[in-house]
Amino acid sequence: MKKRNKVILSSMLAGALVFPAVIPTGLAHDAFEGGQKTEALPFDHDALEMLGEPEESGEKNLKFLHEAAAVQISEVDGVQNNTADVYAHKGFAYLGTHTANGANGGVRIFDLKDPENPVEIAQIAHDIPHTWQEKVIVKSVNTADFKGDLAVVSLQQTSRNNADRPDSIGGALLYDVTDPYYPQRLGFYELDRDIRGTHELYLTMQGNRALMLLSNPYADYFTDGEQKDFQIVDVSDPANPELLWEFDPRDLPEVADDFNGYHWHAPDGHTRPVFNHSVITDNNGHYAYVSMWDLGTVIFDIRDPENAEYLGRTEYADDQKGAAHSAALARGGTVLIETREVANPHGEGYEDAYGYTRIFDIRDKTNPVLLSEFTTDLTYDFRGFTFANTVHDPKVRGNTLYLSYYSGGVISVDITDPSNPVEIGRYTPDQSNVWGVFVDRNYVLASDMGQGLKVLLKNNGNQGNGNGNQPLKN
């Protein structure tokens, strides 16, 4: 761990901003239970009460963008689910769902042929009882066994290994969505029932091979080492997924001697939670970036996926909670964006702050170098114990970083100079509870947990997004 550089780069706000008092319901990432094997894990999202009345105001514009559509997902059998993450591929949006009203909402597919009038056309991954389907990734795949568009969906049990729910199991489902109107289930990669399941996942092509990367929090802990937190699975034949390699935080020598359960007794004196929350790769599938909470973003060379190699990781100052939640890449893979989901802004020995974003130079992947820290007004707004003010997920298009920010909606940041990120706009819908953001074609998609799919379109064809992914200069 490191001593803190006291200079933090805060956002420079452009235009009229909104300061909503909206407190989201149905969230609770960080409910640790004293290191015991309980159902309360740090990303359950299920235990927060509404604090105060939601503010009936919002700003519908983001720089160069405006809200073109807002569509709630349909009720199924009289049940209204809430949304989780969002992904887009070839003009179709894929919305995961969360745990509201009994879960099992599946993934909803929307036709975006007319982005101002999205049409829900299909539902997938909803047939395993007592599960929820947060994350979906869709890629074009071309292998000896499958050619087309493949969707992988994370599957988590609503209650781990519950004797009253014998048909519940976690893992990842695989679908052929070459024709999104008629998706076909191809395979199911199952995890042990003692594990909640796969929280987030990723899909990449590596030459003529398709790889699925899984984040299975506490897998090692709950199965006594039989399965691990980070897995690389060959899905070149989606009907027969094959485990290639797996990793657990205790596999790192610097952690192993001080790791107990899912807590790490770090050199800075803090007892820090460590588990695999999410994972991405670069476009070529050469490197994996694994968000290991208070261990930071851990970087692996996966060019030989049966023998992946640990390269390095991001580190925190002694007074920072880690909470590495998600990652994105910029500048041709030379810049790493790390978002930290800190829900409790206080804690003995820690700074008073909700989660914010950190930006690293990773040209040397064995030694990530911190370039800047991006905060907003929400970071230091302590009006209640809530997820409403923490950053969530990042996406990058050119020199613009898009952050989903719960009550803050979607915040856009100019990262032309990664050492000096500047806020350039916000989209904050009424009663905002924005979970995910995705950039595709000429629109930005946002998934609002309570309100469904939001489509933001560019104004008058204004491109506005810098000069593309350029590597850092020496």
LINNORMO-V478966 format. One record per backbone hydrogen bond with DSSP energy under -0.5 kcal/mol. NH is the residue of the N-H (numbers start at 1). CO is the residue of the C=O. E is the energy in kcal/mol with one decimal. If there is no record, write none. Layout:
BEGIN
NH;CO;E + NH;CO;E
END
This chain:
BEGIN
2;316;-2.0 + 6;4;-0.7 + 8;6;-0.8 + 10;8;-0.8 + 11;375;-1.6 + 13;11;-0.7 + 24;22;-0.5 + 26;48;-1.1 + 31;41;-0.9 + 32;30;-1.1 + 36;33;-1.8 + 38;36;-2.0 + 41;39;-1.1 + 44;28;-1.0 + 44;41;-1.5 + 45;28;-2.0 + 46;28;-0.5 + 48;27;-0.9 + 52;50;-0.6 + 57;55;-1.5 + 59;428;-1.3 + 60;58;-0.5 + 62;65;-1.6 + 65;62;-3.4 + 66;457;-2.0 + 67;60;-1.3 + 68;66;-0.6 + 68;455;-3.2 + 69;455;-1.4 + 71;453;-2.9 + 76;79;-2.1 + 79;76;-1.6 + 81;79;-0.8 + 83;449;-1.2 + 84;96;-2.6 + 85;134;-1.5 + 87;94;-2.0 + 89;92;-2.5 + 92;89;-1.1 + 93;110;-2.2 + 94;87;-3.3 + 95;108;-2.9 + 96;85;-2.5 + 96;94;-0.6 + 97;133;-2.2 + 98;82;-2.4 + 102;99;-0.9 + 103;100;-1.0 + 104;131;-2.3 + 107;124;-3.1 + 108;95;-2.7 + 109;122;-2.5 + 110;93;-2.8 + 111;119;-3.0 + 112;91;-2.4 + 112;110;-0.6 + 115;113;-0.6 + 117;114;-2.7 + 119;111;-1.8 + 121;109;-3.1 + 122;109;-1.2 + 124;107;-2.3 + 129;127;-0.7 + 131;128;-0.5 + 132;156;-2.1 + 134;132;-0.5 + 137;152;-2.1 + 139;150;-2.2 + 141;148;-3.5 + 143;146;-3.1 + 148;141;-2.6 + 150;139;-3.0 + 150;148;-0.6 + 151;175;-2.8 + 152;137;-2.6 + 153;173;-2.5 + 154;135;-2.5 + 155;171;-2.4 + 156;132;-2.0 + 157;196;-3.4 + 158;130;-2.6 + 161;193;-0.8 + 162;159;-1.1 + 165;162;-2.1 + 168;165;-1.9 + 171;155;-2.1 + 172;189;-2.3 + 173;153;-2.2 + 174;187;-2.5 + 175;151;-2.7 + 176;184;-3.4 + 177;149;-2.8 + 177;175;-0.8 + 180;178;-0.6 + 182;179;-2.1 + 183;180;-0.6 + 184;176;-2.2 + 186;174;-3.0 + 187;174;-1.5 + 189;172;-3.1 + 190;188;-0.8 + 191;170;-2.5 + 195;192;-1.8 + 198;155;-1.7 + 198;171;-0.5 + 199;197;-0.6 + 199;215;-2.7 + 200;215;-0.7 + 202;213;-2.1 + 204;211;-2.5 + 206;209;-3.4 + 209;206;-1.1 + 211;204;-3.0 + 212;233;-3.1 + 213;202;-2.5 + 214;231;-2.6 + 215;200;-2.4 + 216;214;-0.6 + 216;229;-3.4 + 217;215;-0.6 + 219;216;-1.9 + 222;218;-2.8 + 223;219;-1.5 + 224;221;-0.6 + 225;220;-2.2 + 226;223;-1.4 + 230;247;-2.7 + 231;214;-1.6 + 231;229;-0.5 + 232;245;-2.9 + 233;212;-3.0 + 233;231;-0.5 + 234;242;-3.3 + 235;210;-2.6 + 235;233;-0.6 + 238;236;-0.7 + 240;237;-2.5 + 242;234;-2.2 + 244;232;-3.0 + 245;232;-1.4 + 247;230;-2.5 + 251;248;-2.9 + 252;249;-1.9 + 253;251;-0.5 + 255;252;-1.8 + 256;252;-2.6 + 257;253;-0.7 + 258;255;-1.8 + 259;256;-1.2 + 260;263;-3.2 + 263;260;-2.2 + 264;272;-3.3 + 265;258;-3.2 + 266;264;-1.4 + 266;270;-2.0 + 269;266;-2.0 + 272;264;-3.4 + 272;270;-0.8 + 274;262;-2.6 + 277;275;-0.7 + 277;291;-3.1 + 278;291;-0.9 + 280;289;-1.6 + 282;287;-1.4 + 285;282;-1.4 + 288;300;-2.2 + 289;280;-2.8 + 290;288;-0.6 + 290;298;-3.0 + 291;278;-2.6 + 291;289;-0.5 + 292;290;-1.1 + 292;296;-2.5 + 293;324;-1.4 + 294;273;-1.7 + 295;292;-2.2 + 296;293;-1.9 + 298;290;-3.2 + 298;296;-0.7 + 299;312;-3.3 + 300;288;-2.4 + 301;309;-3.0 + 302;286;-2.6 + 302;300;-0.7 + 303;286;-0.6 + 305;303;-0.6 + 307;304;-2.1 + 308;305;-0.6 + 309;301;-2.5 + 311;299;-2.9 + 312;299;-1.1 + 314;297;-1.5 + 318;2;-2.5 + 320;317;-2.0 + 324;293;-1.2 + 325;323;-0.8 + 325;339;-2.7 + 326;339;-1.3 + 328;337;-1.7 + 330;335;-2.4 + 333;330;-0.7 + 334;330;-0.8 + 334;331;-1.2 + 335;330;-2.0 + 336;360;-2.3 + 337;328;-3.3 + 338;336;-0.5 + 338;358;-3.0 + 339;326;-2.2 + 339;337;-0.5 + 340;356;-1.0 + 341;323;-1.5 + 342;340;-1.3 + 343;341;-0.7 + 345;343;-0.8 + 350;347;-2.5 + 351;319;-3.2 + 353;345;-1.6 + 353;351;-1.0 + 354;379;-2.3 + 355;342;-1.7 + 357;374;-2.0 + 358;338;-2.8 + 359;372;-2.6 + 360;336;-2.6 + 361;369;-2.9 + 362;334;-2.8 + 362;360;-0.6 + 365;363;-0.8 + 367;364;-1.8 + 369;361;-2.4 + 370;368;-0.5 + 371;359;-3.2 + 372;359;-1.5 + 374;357;-2.9 + 375;9;-1.1 + 375;373;-0.6 + 379;376;-0.9 + 380;377;-0.8 + 381;378;-1.6 + 382;380;-0.9 + 386;343;-0.6 + 386;384;-0.9 + 389;386;-0.5 + 390;387;-1.7 + 391;355;-1.4 + 392;404;-2.3 + 395;402;-2.2 + 397;400;-2.6 + 399;465;-1.4 + 400;397;-2.1 + 401;399;-0.5 + 401;413;-3.0 + 402;395;-3.5 + 403;411;-2.6 + 404;393;-2.6 + 405;409;-3.0 + 406;434;-2.0 + 407;388;-1.1 + 408;388;-0.6 + 408;405;-2.9 + 409;406;-1.9 + 410;427;-2.6 + 411;403;-2.5 + 412;425;-2.6 + 413;401;-2.7 + 414;422;-3.3 + 415;399;-2.9 + 415;413;-0.7 + 418;416;-0.6 + 420;417;-2.6 + 422;414;-1.9 + 424;412;-2.5 + 425;412;-1.1 + 427;410;-2.7 + 428;59;-2.8 + 428;426;-0.5 + 429;427;-0.5 + 431;55;-1.0 + 432;429;-1.1 + 434;406;-1.8 + 435;447;-3.1 + 436;447;-1.0 + 438;445;-2.2 + 440;443;-2.6 + 443;440;-2.6 + 444;456;-2.6 + 445;438;-3.4 + 446;454;-2.3 + 447;436;-2.1 + 448;446;-0.6 + 448;452;-3.2 + 449;433;-2.6 + 449;447;-0.5 + 452;448;-2.6 + 453;71;-2.7 + 454;446;-2.8 + 455;69;-2.4 + 456;444;-3.0 + 456;454;-0.5 + 457;66;-2.5 + 457;455;-0.5 + 458;442;-1.4 + 459;64;-2.4 + 460;458;-0.5 + 461;458;-0.6 + 462;459;-2.7 + 468;465;-0.7 + 470;468;-1.1
END
